[in-house]
Amino acid sequence: MEKKKILVIADHPMSFSGVGNQTRYIIEALVKTEKYKFVCLGGAIKHQDYRPVRIDEWGDDVIIFPVDGYGNPDIMRSIIRTERPDLVWFMTDPRFWDWLWQMEDEIRPLMPMVYYHVWDNYPYPKYNKTDYSSNDFIAAISKVTYDIVKNVAPEVGCQYLPHAIDTTIFQKMDVEKINEQKKLHFGDIKGKKVFFFNSRNARRKMTGSLIMWFKEFIDEIGHDKAILLMHTDPKDPNGPDLEAIINDQGLNEGQVLFSREKLAPENVAAIYNMVDCTISISDAEGFGLSTLESLACGTPIIVTMTGGLQEQVTDGKEWFGVGIEPKSKAIIGSQQVPYIYEDRICKEDFIDALKKIYSMPPDELDKMTKKGIKHVEKNYNFENFKSSWITLIDEVIQKNGSWETRKNYKSWDFKEIE
């Protein structure tokens, strides 16, 4: 049987980004079925060469076309004409896809469109209805996203299908190895607690507040009792100047450390094992992959109870870290996103969360650690993720067909005029 061809538009599948990471997982799962092959528009990174690329492990089953951004209508038309894909699969923030949905009348008569979607927060974004209705199927990364899609566009097929963690990489290391790594990277830290931030230095990530509030925490417990390690770019133009903050606040004696270089997943997993807690206090966070990776490595988390973070820190019964309820839910927006809640926590609640992790008895912390690992294994495991995507794509292909076999799509509606 001839393999069906899927056109993927997302971050380059060999990049280290969360989107690239999950895209690669999905491609790997479907290639192994020997029923699918891929053409990828690999974007979101700077390319040195724009010639098509084949990856050794996938051979001719995956061809990656490097593009700037995520492509454009002309590239899309060319790929459709030359490659004749049977399905279009795309992922990441909907603000990147206006151009693609505007081409729906050119694409969907030939093949179905599947969107892997995340949305940060309520109220229900009614302004997204047209975009949602431009897809044949939407896979929702978080429970919040699933609820939003089902209420805004109930006519569109939708399934809750969260991100997954490769626990062969993100797993708890043995204590002896952890201690070796700690000594190698931190030296003699004399029992200090290490709090970890692993994300972009962007406005919504609250990086400036994180440093300022951490200072108040160590002002209280002692500057020799805790370290904040930030794996981020302190000079990112999308966020505050973190180096200026630590210099002005007198935190340049090792209280706050930066890890600036891009790291392979194995190295990131080692860091999660070395630290005592991973922090994400974003005012908007669709999912938050770093906190899930942390839980898989047996490290508890401190998070804002917003978006996908809230389903990671608790299953409704047990807690796998500290969830901080927002003190304010302000409606913000822009011309492209007319309204959405921005969830802001307060300093006092954050410092209380730091204190809770800092002073937690070892036996209680160990119980939380084990529960967090089981939570990831049960709800975000790699095998369920892969099998769910295989089933989803199989069903969409079978139900909708493509090109000469295309069905279940019409570009018009009958409406009665009164």
N, C-alpha and C positions, 0 to 999 in steps of 0.2 A: 504494500500500500504506500502511495506517495505521501511523504510527510507534509503536514500543513505548515504554512509559513506565517510566523507572527512578527509584526513590526512593533518594536519596542521603542518608545521615546521616553527617556529618563536620564538621570546621571549616568555617566559612563560606567558600565557594569564592573569594571576593574578598578574603579576609584574607591577611596576609603570612606566616602560619605555614607550616611545612613541610607539614603535613597539608592545609591550605587550598590551598597551591601545587600539590601533586600531584593533589588532587581537581579543581582547575580544569583541569589538563592533560588528565585523563581525560575530563571533560565536553566540552571543546573537541574532542577527537579523535572522540568518538562523535556529537556534534551534526553534525559535518561530513559524516558518512556519510549524513545525511538519513534515517536509519532509527530514530533514537532522540530522545526528549525527556525532560526531567528535572523532577522535583519534589525540592527539596533542603530538608532540615532543617538550616539553617546555624547552627551553634553555636560555642561556645568563645570568643566575644567578647561584649562588653557592647553591647547594642542600645539605641538611642534610640527606635526605632519597631518595632513587631512586625507591621506590615502586610506582606503578601506583596510581594516585589520582583521586577521583571523587569530584566535587564541588556540594554542597547541592542543589543550585538553578537549576542545570542542570541534576542532577541525572545520569542515565546511558547514557544520550545523549552526554556526554563529558567525555572522559578518558584522563588524562594527564600523559605521561611518562616523568619524569624528565631526562634530558640528559645534558652532558657537551658540551659546544659549541652549535651546532645545530644538533648533531648526526654524523653518518658516514655511509659508504656503508653497513657495516655488520648489523647495527641497522635497516637501511632502508630495507634491504632484509628480515630481520626477521619480521618487521611490515607488509610488503606487504604480506608475506606468511601467517601470523597468523590472520591478521585483514581484508585482502582483501578489501582495500578502493576502492571507485569508482572515486576518484579524489585526486590529490595532490595539495595543496595550500601552497605557501611559500612566505616569505617577508623578506626584509632588503637588505643590500648592496650586490651586485652581487659577490663581492670578497669572500663571504662565501660559494658560491654555485658551485664552480668548480667541486667538488666531485659529486654533485647531477646531474649536466648536463652531466658529463662523464658516468652516469648510464642511460642516456636517452633510450638507446636500451633495457634496462631491464624493465624500467618503462612504457614508453609511448605505447608499444604494448598492455598493460593491462589497462591503464587509462590515461586520459588527465592530463596535468600539467598547472597550472595557477600561474603566478608570479606577485606579487604586487610590482612594481618596481619604484625606484627613481634613477635619475642620476643627478649629480650636475651641469654640465656645458658642453658647446661646447668645441672644434670642434666635429662634429659627430664622435662618437667612433666606427669606422668601425671594430675595433678589437672585439667588442661585438656581431657582427653579428651571429657567431656560437652559442653563448650563447642564444641570443634572439630566434634563429631558433629552439632551443631545447625545446620550450614551445608551448603549444596549444593556449594560450592566455596570453596577458600581460595587466595588469591594471596599468596605469601610474599615479603616485601620483601628478606630477606637469605638467604644460603646456610645460615646457622645455623637460621633460622626454617624453611626448607624441610625440612631434615633432621629437625627436631623434629616438625613436623606429620606427616611420612611415617612416623615411628616411633611417635608417640603415637596417631594416628588414621589408619592406612593405608587405611581404607575411604573416606575423604573425598577427593574430587578436589583436587589441589594442583599449583601451578605456581610455579616461581621467577620472580619478576617484580620486579626492583629498581626503585627510584626512578630518575628521569632528570633531566637538566639541559638547560635551554634554552640551547644554546650561541650563540644569537643575542644573548643577554644576558650569560651567563657565558662570556667569552672573553678571550684575552690582548690587551691594548691595545698599541699601538706604544710604543717606549721613550720617545720625546719626550713623548707625552701622559702617560705614567706619571710622568715627572719633573716635568711641570707640575702634576699633581695632588698629588704629594708635597710640592712647595714650597707649594702653596696650603693644604694641610691641616696639614702638620707644620713649615713654615718651613724654615730651614736646619738639617737634622739631621746634617750633617757625616759622612755615611757610616754612621750608626747602622743596625743591623739592627732591623727592626720585626717583632715576633712578635704574632700576632693570635688573639684568642679571640672566637668569635661563637656564643653560645648562652645558655641561661638560667643565671642564677646560682642553681643548685639544688645540693643536697647531693651528689648523685651525680656532678655535673660537676667536683668537686674544685677549685672556684675559690679557696678559701682556700689550699690546698696550692700551687696554681699560682702565686699571688703570693709566698708565702713562699719557694718554691724558686727562683722567678725572681730574688728578691733575692739569694739565695746565689750564683746564677750571675753577676749583675752585680757583686756584691762581689768576685768573683774576676777578672772581665775588665775591670771599670771601669764606673761608673754612667753614663759618657758614651758607652758603646759599644752600648747596646741599649735598646729601648722595648718595653713590653708594652701593646698597645692592646686593650681589652676592650669589645666591643659587647654590653652587658648592663646589667641594673638592679642597681647595687651595693647597693640596699636591698631587694631581693626577699625577702619573708618566708620563702621556701623555701630560702634560702641564707644564708651568713654575711654580716655587715656588712663589705663590702669597703672602704668608706671608712675605717672604724675600723682595719682591717688596714694600709692604706697609710700612715695617719697615725702609727700606733704603730711602724711599721717604718721610718719616715723616707723614704718613697717618694713624697712629695708635691711633688717638684721636677721632675715631668715624666717620671719613670721608668715610671710606670704611668698610662695615660690611659683615660678612660671615654667611650664613645659611648652615649648613653642613649636617643635618640629612635628611633622606628620609621623604617626607611628603605625606599624602593622598591628592588626588585631591582637596577635599574641602578646605584644608589648603592652597594649592597653589593658589586656586581661591581667597581666602581672601587676600593673599599678592598682587595679581594683582590689587585688588581693593584699597589697601592701598597706592600703589606707583603711581607715576605720569607718568612714561614712562618705557617701556620695550625695551631693547637693544639687537640686534644681528648683529654684524659686522663681521661675519665669512667670510673668503676668499673663502669658498665653503660650500654651504648649500642646500641640496636637497629640503627640505621643510621648516623645522623650526616650530615645533609644539608650542613652548612656545610663540612665537609672535602671533599666531592665537588665543591661549587661552587668551592672553592679550587683544586683540581686542574684543573678546566676553565679557570680563569683563568691557569694556568701557575705556580701557587704551591704549593710542596711542603708536606707536612703532617707533624706529629708526633702520633702517636695511640697509645692503648692497643690491644694486640692482643686485642680483645674484640668480640663482636657483629658488626655490619656494617662496623665500622671496619677490621677486618683484611683484608677483601676489597678495600677501597679502596686501602690503602697498598701492596699487592703483589698481583700476579697469580700468585704462586707461583714466578716466575722473576726478574722485575724488581721494583725498589723505587721508589716514587714519593714517598718521604719517609722517615721513621724510625718503625718500629713497635717499641713497647716491650712486652716480655712481662711479664705480671703476676708480681710476687714472691709474692703470696698469692692464693689463691682460697678465700675464706671462704664457707661456707654461711650465708646470712641468710634471712629470711622474715618473713611476717606471717600473720594469720588468713586473708587473701584469697589471698596467694601463699605457700604453706607452705614452699617452699624454692627457692633459686636461688643460683648463684654470684655473688659480688661480687669483681670483679677489681681488685686494687690494685697499682699500680706503686710503685717506691721512688724516693726523692729522687735518689739517685746516678745511676740509669739515666736519669731525666728530664733532669738537668743535663748528662749525657753527650750526650743527644740534642740539646739546645740548642747545645752546643759543636760537634757535628758539622755542624749547619746553619750556625752562625756562621762556622766556619773552612773550609767547603767551597770549593774553588777554583771560580772563575766558570765554567770550561768544564765541570766535573763537574756543577755546579748547573744549567747550561743543558741538559745531556743529560737530567738527571732531570726538569726542567720539561717538556721535549718528550715524554718518555715518559709523563708523567702526563696530558698533554693527549690523547695517543693512546689511553691506557687508558680515559679517559672516553668518547671518541668511539666506541671499539669496544664497550664493555660497558655503557654507561649513556646511550646516545644517545637523543635525543628521538623519532626516527622509529621505531626498533624498539619503544620504549615504547608509542607510540600504536598501532602496528599490532598489537602483542601484546594490548593491551586490546580492540581492536575484534574480533579473532579470538576471544578468550576470551568476551566477552559474547555474540557471535553464537552460539557453540557452546553456551553455557549456556542461552540463550533457546530455541534449536532443540531441544536435548536434553530440556529440562524443561518447556517450555510454561508457561502460567499460567492461573488461573481455570478456564474451561471446558476448556482444553486441557492442564491440569496433569498431569504424569506423572512416573514415577521417584521418587515419594515415598510412603512409607507411615508411619503414626504408630504402628505396632505391630510386634511380632516374635513368632514362634512359638518357645517355649522348652520343651524337654522336661524334665519334673519327675521326678526319680528317686525 
